[in-house]
Amino acid sequence: MEFTQEPIPEIRSERSIGMHGPETPFRHWKVMRDYIAGILHRNHYQDLISYNTTVEHVEKTGDEWKVVLRKEGKKQDYWWSETFDAVVVASGHYWVPYIPAVEGLEQFEKTRPGSVVHSKHFRGRDSFHGKRVVVVGASVSAADIAVDLVDTAKSPIHCVTIGHTTNVFFGDTAFDHPKIQQHPSIAKVVNRTVHFIDGTSVADVDHIIFGTGYSWTLPFLPSLPVRNNRVPGLYQHIVWQKDPTLLFVGAVGAGLTFKIFEWQAVYAARILAGRATVPSQEEMQRWEDERIQTHGDGPKFSVVFPDFEDYFEAVRELAGEGEPGVGRKLPKFRREWFRNFIEGTELRKGLWRRWNAKAKADLEKDGVKARL
């Protein structure tokens, strides 16, 4: 989902073409990296950015925001503070791995350093050649990892999926592979044996890989509470109700990256430029209360799918047209964006189905040969 005025390059890898055909919508991560870098570097925008700088603390003092910054040096770190009229938090919420508490897991890792891995740190199948692996998680990261390991790690790949909610887009198609065995939650880990809540177990486990998502945290903003893996008090996932000089971009899930960031950024920029207004405190609180009623007070609060059009149009209306010739104009939501999104997920599921069918056919063929 590209930005409206910056198309993603039509550069397709041979691997992606081989999997999804010549019109594959997927791009290699390097293409996406260069795409984002190209946007930042045009018109010398990079000169306005301080790289390799950590935001350590943010607090409101009077009418200004005091920001404490740190830059790492070879011999010492450099700390300083600056003041700003406003702060936009665009740090995302997919950077602190969540690993559930499991009895015996810490000891398992201590005795075998590197044996516990989160999907954030997964770098391919090579490290798991011939290893017995348990993958925890029922969403897309766990699915991708499990499928990636079926012909490398010891068979079967043991996946903890039973009783867990699958990804709303992809379902459990990937786990229907003949070299994947599904299990319920882990009860405990004893030495190298993983025990499940149904009384079954897997012995001689080499690695446990967690594809269990992320914890939303704002360590640099201690005055802002994080509750139930979301930030309370954000109107339209953008404006902090208590102080509209604190805004968020990207505080959503399943929202058509990167396009949704563009809509949010335009509204935030227009607020700060005085070209868009913020509703009353009562109206903003009413929006949050109503969303809690329909989506709950947890992670699903921030999920935009499947209401893309409603959300995009609401933000576009709030942002307004802007002054003539100033800023970018947000177009009306086009339903083909939603169709393209769905078609992309179906391509992925179709690939998994083909791989599953081929693997089952190969196993049946091998079984016939063995009987002969």
Secondary structure, DSSP 8 states (H G I E B T S, - for coil): --BTTB-------HHHHHHH-TT-----HHHHHHHHHHHHHGGGGGGG---SEEEEEEEEETTEEEEEEEE--SSS-EEEEEEES-EEE---S-SSB-----BTHHHHHHHSTT-EEEGGG---SGGGTT--EEEE-SSHHHHHHHHHHTTTSSSSEEEE-TTS--BTTTBTGGG--TTEEEE--EEEEETTEEEETTS-EE-S--EEEE---B----TT-TTS--BTTB-TTEETTTEETT-TTEEESS--BSS-TTHHHHHHHHHHHHHHTTSS----HHHHHHHHHHHHHHH-SSGGGGB-TT-HHHHHHHHHHHH---STTSS-------HHHHHHHHHHHHHHHHHHHHHHHHHHHHHHHHHHHHH-
